[in-house]
Amino acid sequence: MTAKHPPHHNAFWHLWGWPIVLGLLTAFGLISALFSDGGLGDILAWIALGIPVATGIWFGWCRRAR
């Protein structure tokens, strides 16, 4: 028998799942940029910081134009 999750548990992840992921990705990118000295660390920082920016542009600007 499997235990069912309470309804508020699914509502929490439905609402806060992606913002938490984007926040962790931003923190990883900032830490990577702070401690890297060129090479792979800088590439990871660019990617990790670019994804939240691209997401913000997509949902804040591009989707409004439709």
N, C-alpha and C positions, 0 to 999 in steps of 0.2 A: 504494500500500500504506500502510495506517495503522498507526502504532505502538500497541501495547496498553499500557495503564497497568499497572504492577505491582500485584499484589493489595493490598499494604500502602498504596498511594496511595488506593485507594477506601475502605479501612477507616478511614484517617485522617479523610477528609472525612465519612464516614458517622458517625463518633463525635464529631468536634469541629466540624462545620460550623455547626450551630445555636448552640452556645455561643459560637463566635467572632463570629457575626452579632449575638447579643444583647450581647456585650461591646463591640463597635464601636458599636452603637446606644446603649448606656449612656454610653460615652465621648462620643459626639456630643451626647447630651442634656445631660450635665454641662458640656461646653464651651459649648454654646449657652446654658445657663442662666447660666453665669459671665459671658459677654461680652455678653449681650443686655440691652437696657434697655427692656423692654416690647415690645408688638406681636408681630410674627411670630416673633421669636426666642424669646419666652416660650411661644408656642403650640407651636413645634417642640420645645422642651425638654420640655413636658408630654407631648407625644405620644411622643417618643423615650424618655423615662423611664417612661412608663406602659405601653408594650408589654412590656418585660422584667418589670415588676411583675405585669402581668396574666398573663403566661406562667408566672411562678413560682406565682401563686395557682392557676392552672388545673392545672398538673402537680403541685403540692405539696399542695393542699388539696381541690380539687374532684374530682380523679380518684381520690383515696383513699376518698372517700365512696361510690363505686360498689361 
